[in-house]
Each structure stands twice: as structure tokens, then as C-alpha cells.
């Protein structure tokens, strides 16, 4: 697994200073089927909105 997972979504509960993701696991899915051609064709299902920043 990657040493550091970067994330720029500041309103996620797992966002940490330095644009790091503090989640124990990361779950990424394709927007269509089980393959993707670009990063924009994927979604991070680990995301949980931080109500304090929404």
C-alpha cells in the first residue's frame, strides 16, 4: 500500500493537514463497470463529509 495517500478534499472527515488522507483503508470504484480509462472515471467511496466544513 502507498506510504502516503494525498487528498485535497478538505471537507472529508479523513482529510489531514498536508493534504493527507487519514483513513485506515481507501475504497475507489469505477463510475462505469469494473474498469476506468482516466482518474476522472473513478470515485472515492471512502469519502465521508465533515459536517463542520460543509
C-alpha positions in Angstrom: 0.0 0.0 0.0 1.1 3.5 -0.6 3.0 5.2 2.2 1.0 8.5 1.9 -2.3 8.9 0.3 -2.9 12.5 -0.8 -6.3 14.2 -0.7 -7.3 17.7 -1.4 -11.0 17.3 -0.3 -10.8 19.4 2.9 -14.4 18.7 3.8 -13.8 14.9 4.2 -13.7 13.5 7.7 -10.4 11.8 6.9 -8.6 14.9 5.5 -5.4 15.7 7.5 -3.0 18.6 7.4 -0.7 18.5 4.5 -3.4 17.1 2.2 -3.0 13.6 3.6 -5.8 11.0 4.0 -6.1 9.5 7.5 -8.4 6.7 6.6 -7.3 3.1 7.5 -8.5 1.9 4.1 -9.2 3.5 0.7 -12.1 2.3 -1.5 -12.1 3.5 -5.1 -14.6 2.4 -7.7 -15.1 2.9 -11.4 -18.1 5.1 -12.4 -19.0 2.5 -15.1 -18.5 -1.2 -14.6 -15.2 -2.5 -13.3 -12.7 -0.6 -15.5 -11.8 3.1 -15.9 -9.9 4.9 -18.6 -9.0 8.0 -16.6 -8.9 9.1 -13.0 -12.0 11.2 -13.6 -13.8 8.0 -14.3 -13.3 6.9 -10.7 -14.9 7.8 -7.3 -13.6 7.6 -3.8 -16.2 5.7 -1.7 -14.1 6.3 1.4 -15.3 9.9 1.4 -17.5 11.0 4.4 -18.4 14.7 4.6 -17.2 16.6 7.6 -20.4 18.5 8.7 -18.3 21.2 10.3 -16.8 22.2 6.9 -19.9 21.6 4.7 
